[in-house]
Amino acid sequence: MEDEYSEYRAVLAPGMRIEIGIPLSGGGVFRDWGVISESGGDLLLLQISRDVLPANVRVDVGFILDVSVWLGKDSYTCSGIVTARLSELVLQVRLFGRFTLRERRQFFRTDMALKVRYDIVDESSRKEVERDWEVRKEREQMKFQGYDDFVIAAQMARFQPAKDIVWRDLLRAQLNLGGGGICLRMPTTARPDQLVNLELYLPLEPPRLVHAVGQVIHVKPPLTLRDGSSRYDVGMEFLFLDERDRDLIFKQISSVQIANLRKISDKRDMDELGDDVAPSLAPRQYLMRALWVLLFLFAAYGLGRYLIAYRQAPPENEIQKTYEESIRKYRHMDRQP
């Protein structure tokens, strides 16, 4: 019988050698081999094959990895998140998503909903867009570092924007986000190679605002909503994105995946608890049980009254009945003339 883990069990087993991809802070993915020591459901315990990782490669709890296996001549991959680090080279990884034919993506992606502001650039040179992005990024960094508003305003007054930006707000935008780009569902379409100014509000602790510029790669056919309006899934790669902001995006992706895994775990716990607890009764069953209880109480009341009456006036025995009948006959005959 198939379940949600049958796909993992079919291709992963203890002792198997798999390929893992570890995200790099500066962008890109470091690929290495690992050996599975334990496998159960969606949980893997694996050991990285090399003794020491390179200095620029770091793995910690919450990191999202790329897990790949070879089936014949094809490589299939799914995503996993590090849930525990048992030693320098032994990791506990929980898998999520389906195995798909691998496309060597540079970054990891996940679906989420975020507050986004965007502005489609109609006519501006790439240098002008980059300069405006640099100004916005620097202003945001100064805010986060605690500079006074007067100091920030004085610093920004030195720069005149090359183009006035008309932001469009999406309070809860549906998107697919990764370190290398974004697929954003928008009420307006765009053309391939067109530039888009972006502001991403990441609900981290503390919340952060990421400034980026995306370049449109593809636009999917429009989706028609119930109200007749259309939405366009616009795929963009990040043309301008600070590496510190890329790290924040990785952190947001990890937090979303951890929250999803926590929900799955809670659901499993509730399902297991539900198997041990008797099912709740329907309203009709409650009513029938109440009627039977009332009927029992009435019967008990009637039986109690009968026993009390019997004790106070017990029934006459046969001898007493015969004696009383004889007395009545004698009295009746004595009264006759």
Beta strands, then each sheet from edge to edge (+ up, - down):
strand 1: 17-23
strand 2: 29-40
strand 3: 43-48
strand 4: 64-71
strand 5: 74-85
strand 6: 90-101
strand 7: 109-120
strand 8: 168-178
strand 9: 181-186
strand 10: 195-202
strand 11: 208-219
strand 12: 223-224
strand 13: 230-241
sheet 1: 1+ 2- 3+ 6- 5+ 4- 1+
sheet 2: 12+ 13- 9+ 8- 7+ 10- 11+
end
